[in-house]
Amino acid sequence: MAIPTQQKALRLTAAQSDFSVDTVPVVLPQDDEVLIRIEASTLSHMERFMQQAGYYITEYPSIVGLDAAGVVVALGKNVTGRAIGDRVLYVTNFTSPSAAHQQYAVMKAHLTAKVPASISFDQAATLPCNVLTAHNGLYTGPTPRIGRGGANLTPFWKPEGRGKYAGQPIVILGAAASVGQYAIQQVRISGFSPIIAVASLRNADLLKSLGATHVLDRSLSASDLISQAREITTKPIQVVYDAFSSAETQGLGYDILASGGALAITLPVALDEAKLKSDKSVYMVYGAPNQPEYEEIDAEFFNALPEYLSSGEIKPNAVEYLPGGLHAVSEGLKRLESFALNGKLAVHPLETA
């Protein structure tokens, strides 16, 4: 299939403007990059943050979209490990050429992951940012930027990492969120037990199928949740992952955490400074491999990821396809605002009229 010179893309033309579907040039790959024909992209709250607050946008107009999966159709110079025809997934580096909500995008080859034939493009597009956000909060260490990093666990995909933390407890808050689901699956491979998930009880069966050993009702008071967690395990809880990261959940996670432990959060710190102690660490995590502190380890993880997708040890989120191509994004984002979904919404950019 010939590569077109023009394509459809979802853009913000000015700060706080409405999304518009426009015709833009197809950008060809440079050194170490691949050109991807995007078969599916998924919706994220980040698109709304970019629209309302201009997050990560340096100039307008700007193409948006975080997560995508598709087929490699062209290679830049010096690309190794990827070939034309490969099925891949990736998360944008927050520049328009790599944005997800367009029909063709370029990305650094080593920051893509191959997609096994058993995984659909819609399923694959649920993974990139969320699986990395879970991974980076657990398996990266402190970074040069204060307050960024993770719990510094040995990665499960390294030979010495599988099952290393057998018998050690862990708590996942916001466990039914996309990031929480991927965190549960990764710590299960690492051997953690018990895996205590805090979520709505309507999601208990789902979370247990992913590896949670206990599901606690998020509607309980903080004191009740702490008491129930301590009834489940008497061992010190050294790692808490907060996939929701409200002020309330951050406070709960910090209180559950034992001395010397690490709390990973996905939003800025909202803890009372008077509560902070020198013997507990709090890290805000990002799921963006273009961040210099994450690029090397995330590239290694993406190289290992296909094995875990093929084996079913990491399962994609549930996904719902929205017809209409890029025109469906705006209405889909309104559905996301209810926080009622436990999966993702996907569009097919190539369908855009």
C-alpha positions as CSV (number, residue, x, y, z in Angstrom):
1,M,0.0,0.0,0.0
2,A,1.4,3.4,-1.0
3,I,2.0,5.9,1.7
4,P,-0.2,9.0,1.2
5,T,1.1,12.5,1.4
6,Q,-1.9,13.8,3.3
7,Q,-4.0,12.3,6.2
8,K,-6.8,13.1,8.6
9,A,-5.8,14.1,12.2
10,L,-7.6,15.4,15.3
11,R,-6.2,18.8,16.3
12,L,-6.5,21.6,18.7
13,T,-6.1,24.8,16.7
14,A,-5.9,27.1,19.7
15,A,-5.8,27.1,23.5
16,Q,-9.1,25.7,24.9
17,S,-10.6,25.3,21.4
18,D,-12.8,22.5,20.3
19,F,-11.3,19.5,18.7
20,S,-11.4,19.5,14.9
21,V,-10.6,16.9,12.3
22,D,-8.3,18.4,9.6
23,T,-6.2,17.3,6.7
24,V,-2.5,17.5,7.5
25,P,0.7,16.2,5.8
26,V,2.1,12.7,6.6
27,V,5.5,13.1,8.2
28,L,8.2,10.6,7.1
29,P,10.5,8.9,9.6
30,Q,13.9,10.3,10.4
31,D,16.9,8.4,11.8
32,D,15.9,5.6,14.3
33,E,12.2,6.2,13.6
34,V,9.4,4.2,12.1
35,L,6.3,5.3,10.3
36,I,3.2,3.6,11.7
37,R,-0.2,3.3,10.0
38,I,-2.5,3.7,13.0
39,E,-5.2,1.0,13.1
40,A,-6.5,1.9,16.5
41,S,-6.1,4.7,19.0
42,T,-7.6,4.9,22.5
43,L,-9.1,7.8,24.4
44,S,-7.5,9.2,27.5
45,H,-8.3,11.8,30.1
46,M,-5.0,13.4,29.0
47,E,-6.7,14.6,25.8
48,R,-9.1,16.6,27.9
49,F,-6.3,18.0,30.0
50,M,-4.5,19.0,26.8
51,Q,-7.6,20.7,25.5
52,Q,-8.5,22.5,28.8
53,A,-5.0,23.3,30.2
54,G,-2.7,22.9,27.3
55,Y,-0.7,20.1,28.9
56,Y,2.4,19.2,26.8
57,I,1.4,21.5,24.0
58,T,4.1,23.8,22.9
59,E,2.5,25.3,19.9
60,Y,-0.8,25.4,18.0
61,P,-2.3,23.8,16.0
62,S,-1.3,20.5,17.7
63,I,-2.4,17.0,17.0
64,V,-3.4,15.0,20.1
65,G,-3.8,11.4,21.2
66,L,-1.7,9.3,23.6
67,D,-2.0,5.6,22.8
68,A,-2.0,3.8,19.5
69,A,-1.4,0.5,17.7
70,G,-0.8,-0.1,14.0
71,V,1.5,-1.4,11.3
72,V,5.0,-0.3,10.5
73,V,5.0,1.0,6.9
74,A,8.3,2.8,6.5
75,L,11.7,2.8,8.2
76,G,14.1,5.7,8.9
77,K,17.8,5.2,8.7
78,N,19.6,3.0,11.3
79,V,16.4,1.2,12.5
80,T,17.1,-2.2,13.9
81,G,14.7,-4.7,15.5
82,R,11.7,-3.5,13.5
83,A,10.6,-4.3,10.0
84,I,7.9,-3.1,7.5
85,G,4.8,-5.1,8.3
86,D,5.4,-5.4,12.1
87,R,2.4,-4.9,14.3
88,V,3.4,-2.4,17.1
89,L,2.0,-0.3,19.9
90,Y,3.4,2.9,21.3
91,V,2.7,5.9,23.5
92,T,3.3,9.4,22.0
93,N,6.3,11.5,22.9
94,F,3.9,14.5,23.1
95,T,4.8,15.9,19.7
96,S,2.4,16.1,16.8
97,P,4.3,13.8,14.5
98,S,3.9,11.0,17.1
99,A,0.4,11.8,18.3
100,A,-2.1,8.9,18.3
101,H,-5.2,10.5,16.9
102,Q,-4.1,10.6,13.2
103,Q,-3.8,8.1,10.5
104,Y,0.0,7.9,10.3
105,A,2.6,8.7,12.9
106,V,6.3,8.5,13.5
107,M,7.9,7.1,16.6
108,K,11.4,6.0,17.8
109,A,11.6,2.4,16.8
110,H,13.0,1.2,20.2
111,L,10.1,2.8,22.0
112,T,7.5,0.7,20.2
113,A,6.5,-2.9,21.3
114,K,5.6,-5.6,18.9
115,V,2.1,-6.9,19.2
116,P,1.4,-10.7,19.0
117,A,-1.1,-11.9,16.5
118,S,-3.3,-13.0,19.4
119,I,-3.9,-9.4,20.4
120,S,-6.2,-7.2,18.3
121,F,-5.2,-3.6,17.5
122,D,-8.0,-2.3,19.7
123,Q,-6.7,-4.4,22.6
124,A,-3.1,-3.3,22.0
125,A,-4.0,0.3,22.0
126,T,-5.2,0.0,25.6
127,L,-1.7,-0.8,26.8
128,P,1.0,1.7,26.1
129,C,0.7,4.6,28.6
130,N,-1.1,2.6,31.3
131,V,1.1,-0.4,31.3
132,L,4.1,1.9,31.4
133,T,2.6,4.0,34.2
134,A,2.1,0.9,36.3
135,H,5.6,-0.4,35.4
136,N,7.5,2.8,36.1
137,G,5.9,3.3,39.5
138,L,7.0,-0.1,40.5
139,Y,10.3,-0.9,38.8
140,T,12.1,2.4,38.4
141,G,14.1,4.0,41.1
142,P,14.5,7.7,42.2
143,T,15.3,10.0,39.4
144,P,17.3,13.2,39.1
145,R,14.0,15.2,39.2
146,I,12.9,15.4,42.8
147,G,9.7,13.5,43.5
148,R,9.8,11.4,40.3
149,G,10.5,7.7,40.0
150,G,9.2,4.5,41.5
151,A,9.6,1.9,44.2
152,N,12.8,0.5,42.7
153,L,11.7,-3.1,42.5
154,T,13.7,-5.6,40.4
155,P,11.8,-5.8,37.1
156,F,9.7,-9.0,36.8
157,W,10.9,-9.4,33.2
158,K,14.5,-9.8,34.2
159,P,15.6,-13.4,35.1
160,E,16.1,-12.6,38.8
161,G,12.8,-10.7,39.0
162,R,10.1,-13.3,38.4
163,G,8.7,-14.4,41.8
164,K,11.4,-12.4,43.7
165,Y,8.9,-10.8,46.1
166,A,7.0,-14.0,47.0
167,G,5.2,-13.7,50.4
168,Q,5.5,-9.9,50.5
169,P,2.3,-7.9,50.7
170,I,1.4,-5.0,48.4
171,V,-1.6,-2.6,48.2
172,I,-3.1,-1.3,45.0
173,L,-5.5,1.7,45.3
174,G,-7.8,2.6,42.4
175,A,-7.2,-1.0,41.4
176,A,-10.0,-1.2,38.8
177,A,-8.6,1.8,36.9
178,S,-6.7,0.8,33.8
179,V,-3.3,1.5,35.5
180,G,-4.4,-0.4,38.6
181,Q,-5.3,-3.5,36.5
182,Y,-1.8,-3.5,34.9
183,A,-0.2,-2.9,38.3
184,I,-1.9,-6.0,39.7
185,Q,-0.8,-8.2,36.8
186,Q,2.8,-7.1,37.0
187,V,3.2,-7.5,40.8
188,R,1.6,-11.0,40.5
189,I,4.4,-12.0,38.2
190,S,6.9,-10.5,40.7
191,G,5.4,-12.9,43.3
192,F,3.8,-10.4,45.7
193,S,1.2,-12.0,48.0
194,P,-1.2,-11.0,49.4
195,I,-2.1,-8.5,46.6
196,I,-4.7,-6.2,48.3
197,A,-6.8,-4.3,45.9
198,V,-9.0,-1.4,46.9
199,A,-11.9,-0.8,44.5
200,S,-15.6,-1.0,44.1
201,L,-16.7,-4.5,45.0
202,R,-18.6,-4.8,41.7
203,N,-15.1,-5.2,40.2
204,A,-14.0,-7.9,42.6
205,D,-14.2,-10.8,40.2
206,L,-12.3,-8.9,37.5
207,L,-9.5,-8.0,39.9
208,K,-9.2,-11.5,41.3
209,S,-9.0,-12.8,37.8
210,L,-6.0,-10.5,37.2
211,G,-4.2,-11.6,40.4
212,A,-5.6,-9.7,43.4
213,T,-5.9,-12.0,46.4
214,H,-8.2,-9.7,48.3
215,V,-10.5,-6.8,47.2
216,L,-11.5,-4.2,49.8
217,D,-14.5,-1.9,49.4
218,R,-13.2,1.6,48.5
219,S,-16.4,3.1,50.1
220,L,-15.1,2.1,53.6
221,S,-13.5,4.7,55.8
222,A,-9.7,5.0,55.8
223,S,-9.5,3.6,59.3
224,D,-11.6,0.6,58.3
225,L,-9.5,-0.1,55.2
226,I,-6.3,0.1,57.2
227,S,-7.8,-2.3,59.8
228,Q,-8.9,-4.8,57.1
229,A,-5.5,-4.6,55.4
230,R,-3.8,-5.4,58.7
231,E,-6.1,-8.3,59.3
232,I,-5.0,-9.8,56.0
233,T,-1.3,-9.4,56.7
234,T,0.9,-8.7,59.7
235,K,3.9,-8.2,57.5
236,P,5.0,-4.5,56.9
237,I,3.6,-3.2,53.6
238,Q,6.6,-1.7,51.8
239,V,5.0,-0.8,48.5
240,V,1.6,1.0,47.8
241,Y,0.6,1.9,44.3
242,D,-2.1,4.6,44.1
243,A,-3.6,4.5,40.6
244,F,-6.3,7.0,41.5
245,S,-4.2,9.5,43.5
246,S,-6.8,11.8,45.0
247,A,-5.9,13.6,48.2
248,E,-7.9,11.0,50.1
249,T,-6.3,7.9,48.5
250,Q,-2.8,9.4,48.8
251,G,-3.4,9.9,52.5
252,L,-4.7,6.3,52.8
253,G,-1.8,4.9,51.0
254,Y,0.7,6.8,53.0
255,D,-0.9,5.6,56.3
256,I,-0.9,2.0,55.2
257,L,2.8,2.2,54.1
258,A,5.4,0.9,56.6
259,S,8.5,2.7,57.5
260,G,11.1,2.5,54.7
261,G,8.4,2.0,52.1
262,A,7.5,3.7,48.9
263,L,4.2,5.1,47.7
264,A,3.8,5.6,43.9
265,I,1.2,8.1,42.8
266,T,0.0,9.1,39.3
267,L,-0.9,12.8,40.1
268,P,1.0,15.5,42.0
269,V,1.5,15.1,45.7
270,A,-1.6,16.2,47.7
271,L,-0.4,15.1,51.1
272,D,-0.3,17.4,54.1
273,E,3.4,18.4,54.4
274,A,3.0,18.1,58.2
275,K,2.2,14.4,57.7
276,L,5.3,13.6,55.6
277,K,8.1,11.6,57.3
278,S,11.7,11.1,56.3
279,D,11.3,7.3,56.4
280,K,8.6,7.0,53.7
281,S,9.1,7.9,50.1
282,V,6.5,9.3,47.7
283,Y,7.1,9.2,43.9
284,M,5.0,10.7,41.1
285,V,5.2,8.4,38.1
286,Y,4.9,9.0,34.4
287,G,4.1,6.5,31.7
288,A,6.1,8.4,29.0
289,P,9.2,6.7,27.7
290,N,10.4,9.9,26.2
291,Q,11.3,11.1,29.7
292,P,15.1,10.6,29.9
293,E,15.0,8.8,33.2
294,Y,12.6,6.2,31.8
295,E,13.7,5.7,28.2
296,E,16.3,2.9,28.6
297,I,14.3,0.8,31.0
298,D,11.0,1.3,29.2
299,A,12.6,0.3,25.9
300,E,13.8,-2.9,27.6
301,F,10.3,-3.5,29.0
302,F,8.7,-3.0,25.6
303,N,11.1,-5.5,24.2
304,A,10.0,-8.0,26.8
305,L,6.3,-7.2,26.7
306,P,5.2,-9.4,23.7
307,E,6.2,-12.5,25.6
308,Y,3.8,-11.7,28.5
309,L,1.0,-10.7,26.1
310,S,1.4,-14.0,24.2
311,S,1.4,-16.1,27.4
312,G,-1.6,-14.2,28.7
313,E,0.3,-13.2,31.9
314,I,-0.5,-9.6,31.0
315,K,-4.0,-9.1,29.6
316,P,-5.1,-5.9,27.8
317,N,-7.9,-3.9,29.3
318,A,-11.5,-4.4,28.1
319,V,-12.1,-2.2,25.1
320,E,-15.1,-0.8,23.3
321,Y,-14.8,0.2,19.6
322,L,-16.4,3.6,18.7
323,P,-17.5,3.9,15.0
324,G,-16.9,7.1,13.1
325,G,-13.1,7.4,13.2
326,L,-11.6,10.5,14.7
327,H,-15.0,12.2,14.7
328,A,-16.0,9.9,17.6
329,V,-13.4,11.2,20.0
330,S,-15.2,14.2,21.4
331,E,-18.3,12.3,22.5
332,G,-16.1,9.5,23.8
333,L,-14.2,11.8,26.0
334,K,-17.5,12.9,27.6
335,R,-18.1,9.3,28.6
336,L,-14.7,9.1,30.1
337,E,-15.4,12.0,32.4
338,S,-17.9,9.8,34.4
339,F,-15.1,7.5,35.5
340,A,-17.6,4.7,35.1
341,L,-15.5,2.7,32.6
342,N,-13.1,-0.1,33.7
343,G,-11.7,-0.3,30.2
344,K,-10.9,1.9,27.2
345,L,-12.6,3.4,24.2
346,A,-11.0,2.9,20.8
347,V,-11.4,4.6,17.5
348,H,-10.0,3.6,14.1
349,P,-8.4,6.7,12.5
350,L,-8.4,5.2,9.0
351,E,-12.2,5.2,9.1
352,T,-12.3,9.0,9.3
353,A,-14.3,10.5,6.4
